[in-house]
Amino acid sequence: MWLSFFSFILPTAYADETPLPDLDPKFYSVKVSNPTRDAGFVVGDALDRTLVITIKKPYELVKESLPIVGYEHRWKGQISGVELVKIQVDEKSLSEAMQHTLNLRYQVFTTSKTVKHASLKAEILNVRNTKTKEVVRLRVPFFDFRVSPLSLFGQIKLNEDMSPFVPPLTLDASSEKRNMQWLIGLLTLSLLGLLYIFGAYTWLPKMGGPFAKAYRDIRKMPETAEGLQQAVARVHQSLNITTGSSLFGNNIAELINKKPAFAPLQGQIAQFFALSRQVFFEPQAATQLSESPKAWLLKLCRQLRDCERGLPVESPQK
């Protein structure tokens, strides 16, 4: 008899419970800070969630409706395996409202052979009107995530295990990026080195020496007897500037003593003075050049330019 009575009373009691009306959105605001990722969680992992709820007067939060530590969430009638393990509530009074900051920590107590869905359910909090004593509710959005197994069981065929909760696989390209950066740096240094060796401009250190300038000037001079005289005079000028005094064929050693870097070209410099005598004083004298005088002067200037930059020079050629 008593069993029949309770079986009649319980459904009636549940039938009398009606959902509370929702609080008008103009009286509250909710800011949610969820975990930064929604996949890759395993059993034992913790998820931190922060809710900042601002409730305007005349409504106030019913603190008895706050989530309870140890409560196991359910998903479609089944225990989800996600449990609230910590809650911290901070309150701040504003001029026309009360701000509640809820720091929630959940922990995963479930696992599966494959990736499975889990959720931090939509919390429902009760709010009371301090004037009319009416109780309404506000809802905090849910947060879906995926729980992964600790290990794989058996053989998995990817085409049969395409779970929508498994994020796409990504390749780690950090080593390739690092190698690319090294190669770009090496290429840049190589190009700068080639520019330093073969460049004819002066914006790098030691690139504005006398012979670098002479090389640029001689390239612009015409292929005439007058142009050749200008080219020879231009080399004489650079030799004098480098030596610090007038240089002649009989005191080349003075240049070598002051600038030992020019020693490999001592024979070339002596040959230049022979060319100078032929151009200015002895037109019939032989110079023993295997190419045009201007081309030979350009080659000599390039070698002398390398010497003043401290670079290795080509093997002397007559």
For each residue, the residues with C-beta under 8 A, 3 or more apart:
1: 4 5
2: 5 6
3: 6 7
4: 1 7 8
5: 1 2 8 9
6: 2 3 9 10
7: 3 4 10 11
8: 4 5 11 12
9: 5 6 12 13
10: 6 7 13 14
11: 7 8 14 15
12: 8 9 15 16
13: 9 10 16 17
14: 10 11 17
15: 11 12
16: 12 13
17: 13 14
18:
19: 137
20: 126 135 136 137
21: 136 137
22: 136 137 138 139
23: 27 28 59 127 136 137 138
24: 27
25: 28
26: 56
27: 23 24 55 56 59
28: 23 25 53 54 55 56 59 127 138
29: 53 54
30: 51 52 53 54 138 140 141
31: 51 52 53
32: 49 50 51 52 140 141 143
33: 49 50 51 52
34: 49 120 143
35: 38 47 48 49 143 145
36:
37: 40 145
38: 35 143 144 145 146
39: 115 145 146 148 165 166 167
40: 37 146 148 167
41: 45 47 108 118 145 146 147 148
42: 45 108 111 147 148 149 150
43: 108 109 110 111 147 150
44: 107 108 109
45: 41 42 107 108
46: 85 105 106 107 108
47: 35 41 82 105 106 107 108 120 145
48: 35 103 104 105
49: 32 33 34 35 103 104 105 106 120 143
50: 32 33 101 102 103 104
51: 30 31 32 33 100 101 102 104 123 140
52: 30 31 32 33 99 100 101 102
53: 28 29 30 31 61 99 100 101 102 125 138 140
54: 28 29 30 94 97 98 99 100
55: 27 28 59 60 61 97 98 100 127 138
56: 26 27 28 59 96 97
57: 60 96 97 98 130
58: 129 130 131
59: 23 27 28 55 56 127 128 129 130 136
60: 55 57 98 127 128 130
61: 53 55 65 66 98 100 125 126 127
62: 65 125 126 127 128 135
63: 66 89
64: 126
65: 61 62 124 125 126 137
66: 61 63 87 89 102 125
67: 71 84 87 102 104 123
68: 71 84
69: 84 85 86 87
70: 83 84 85
71: 67 68 83 84
72: 79 80 81 82 83
73: 79 80 82 83 84 119 120 121
74: 77 78 79 80 121
75: 78 80 117 118 119 121
76:
77: 74
78: 74 75
79: 72 73 74
80: 72 73 74 75 110 118 119 121
81: 72 108 109 110 111 118 147
82: 47 72 73 106 107 108 109 110 118 119 120
83: 70 71 72 73 106 107 109
84: 67 68 69 70 71 73 87 104 105 106
85: 46 69 70 105 106 107
86: 69 103 104 105
87: 66 67 69 84 102 103 104 105
88: 102 103
89: 63 66 100 101 102 103
90: 100 101 103
91: 98 99 100 101
92: 98 99 101
93: 98 99
94: 54 97 98 99
95:
96: 56 57
97: 54 55 56 57 94
98: 54 55 57 60 61 91 92 93 94
99: 52 53 54 91 92 93 94
100: 51 52 53 54 55 61 89 90 91
101: 50 51 52 53 89 90 91 92
102: 50 51 52 53 66 67 87 88 89
103: 48 49 50 86 87 88 89 90
104: 48 49 50 51 67 84 86 87
105: 46 47 48 49 84 85 86 87
106: 46 47 49 82 83 84 85 120
107: 44 45 46 47 82 83 85
108: 41 42 43 44 45 46 47 81 82 118 147
109: 43 44 81 82 83
110: 43 80 81 82 116 118 147
111: 42 43 81 147 149 150
112: 115 116 147 149
113: 149 152 153
114: 149 161 163
115: 39 112 146 147 148 149 163 165 166
116: 110 112 146 147 165
117: 75 144 146 147 165
118: 41 75 80 81 82 108 110 144 145 146 147
119: 73 75 80 82 142 143 144 145
120: 34 47 49 73 82 106 142 143 145
121: 73 74 75 80 142
122: 139 140 141 142
123: 51 67 139 140
124: 65 137 138 139 140
125: 53 61 62 65 66 137 138 139 140
126: 20 61 62 64 65 135 136 137
127: 23 28 55 59 60 61 62 135 136 137 138
128: 59 60 62 133 134 135 136
129: 58 59 132 133 134 135 136
130: 57 58 59 60 133
131: 58
132: 129
133: 128 129 130
134: 128 129
135: 20 62 126 127 128 129
136: 20 21 22 23 59 126 127 128 129
137: 19 20 21 22 23 65 124 125 126 127
138: 22 23 28 30 53 55 124 125 127
139: 22 122 123 124 125
140: 30 32 51 53 122 123 124 125
141: 30 32 122
142: 119 120 121 122
143: 32 34 35 38 49 119 120
144: 38 117 118 119
145: 35 37 38 39 41 47 118 119 120
146: 38 39 40 41 115 116 117 118 165 166 167
147: 41 42 43 81 108 110 111 112 115 116 117 118
148: 39 40 41 42 115
149: 42 111 112 113 114 115 152 153
150: 42 43 111
151:
152: 113 149 156
153: 113 149
154:
155:
156: 152 160 161
157: 160 161
158: 161 162
159: 162
160: 156 157
161: 114 156 157 158 166
162: 158 159 166
163: 114 115 166
164:
165: 39 115 116 117 146
166: 39 115 146 161 162 163
167: 39 40 146
168:
169:
170:
171:
172: 175
173: 176 177
174: 177 178
175: 172 178 179
176: 173 179 180
177: 173 174 180 181
178: 174 175 181 182
179: 175 176 182 183
180: 176 177 183 184
181: 177 178 184 185
182: 178 179 185 186
183: 179 180 186 187
184: 180 181 187 188
185: 181 182 188 189
186: 182 183 189 190
187: 183 184 190 191
188: 184 185 191 192
189: 185 186 192 193
190: 186 187 193 194
191: 187 188 194 195
192: 188 189 195 196 204
193: 189 190 196 197
194: 190 191 197 198
195: 191 192 198 199 204
196: 192 193 199 204 207 309 311
197: 193 194 306 309 311
198: 194 195
199: 195 196 204 207
200: 212 215 216 219
201: 204 207
202: 207 208 212 213
203: 207
204: 192 195 196 199 201 207
205:
206: 209 308 309 310
207: 196 199 201 202 203 204 212 309
208: 202 212 213
209: 206 212 213 242 305 308 309
210: 213 214 237 238 241 242 308
211: 214 215 238 242 301 304 305 307 308
212: 200 202 207 208 209 215 216 305 308 309
213: 202 208 209 210 216 217 238
214: 210 211 217 218 234 235 237 238 301
215: 200 211 212 218 219 298 301 302 305
216: 200 212 213 219 220
217: 213 214 220 221 234
218: 214 215 221 231 234 235 294 297 298 301
219: 200 215 216 298
220: 216 217
221: 217 218 227 228 230 231 234 294
222: 226 227
223: 227 292 294
224: 227 228
225: 228 229
226: 222 229 230
227: 221 222 223 224 230 231 294
228: 221 224 225 231 232 279 293 294 297
229: 225 226 232 233 279 280
230: 221 226 227 233 234
231: 218 221 227 228 234 235 293 294 297
232: 228 229 235 236 272 275 276 279 280 297
233: 229 230 236 237
234: 214 217 218 221 230 231 237 238
235: 214 218 231 232 238 239 272 297 300 301
236: 232 233 239 240 247 276
237: 210 214 233 234 240 241
238: 210 211 213 214 234 235 241 242 301 304
239: 235 236 242 243 247 255 269
240: 236 237 243 245 246 247
241: 210 237 238 244
242: 209 210 211 238 239 255 259 262 308
243: 239 240 246 247 254 255 258 259
244: 241 258
245: 240 254
246: 240 243
247: 236 239 240 243 251 252 254 255
248: 251 273
249: 252 270 273 274 277
250:
251: 247 248 254 255
252: 247 249 255 256 266 269 270 273
253: 256 257
254: 243 245 247 251 257 258
255: 239 242 243 247 251 252 258 259 262 269
256: 252 253 259 260 262 263 266
257: 253 254 260
258: 243 244 254 255
259: 242 243 255 256 262 307 308
260: 256 257 263
261: 307 308 310
262: 242 255 256 259 265 266 269 304 307 308
263: 256 260 266
264: 307 313 316
265: 262 268 269 300 303 304 307 313 316
266: 252 256 262 263 269 270
267: 270 271 316
268: 265 271 272 300 303 316
269: 239 252 255 262 265 266 272 273
270: 249 252 266 267 273 274
271: 267 268 274 275 287 288 318
272: 232 235 268 269 275 276 297 300
273: 248 249 252 269 270 276 277
274: 249 270 271 277 278 285 287 288
275: 232 271 272 278 279 287 289 293 296 297
276: 232 236 272 273 279 280
277: 249 273 274 280 281 282 285
278: 274 275 281 282 283 285 286 287
279: 228 229 232 275 276 283 293
280: 229 232 276 277
281: 277 278
282: 277 278 285
283: 278 279
284:
285: 274 277 278 282
286: 278
287: 271 274 275 278 293
288: 271 274 318
289: 275 292 293 296 318
290: 317 318
291: 295 296
292: 223 289 295 296
293: 228 231 275 279 287 289 296 297
294: 218 221 223 227 228 231 297 298
295: 291 292 298 299
296: 275 289 291 292 293 299 300
297: 218 228 231 232 235 272 275 293 294 300 301
298: 215 218 219 294 295 301 302
299: 295 296 302 303 317
300: 235 265 268 272 296 297 303 304
301: 211 214 215 218 235 238 297 298 304 305
302: 215 298 299 305 306
303: 265 268 299 300 306 307 313 314 316
304: 211 238 262 265 300 301 307 308
305: 209 211 212 215 301 302 308 309
306: 197 302 303 309 311 312 313 314
307: 211 259 261 262 264 265 303 304 310 311 313
308: 206 209 210 211 212 242 259 261 262 304 305
309: 196 197 206 207 209 212 305 306
310: 206 261 307
311: 196 197 306 307
312: 306
313: 264 265 303 306 307 316
314: 303 306 317
315:
316: 264 265 267 268 303 313
317: 290 299 314
318: 271 288 289 290
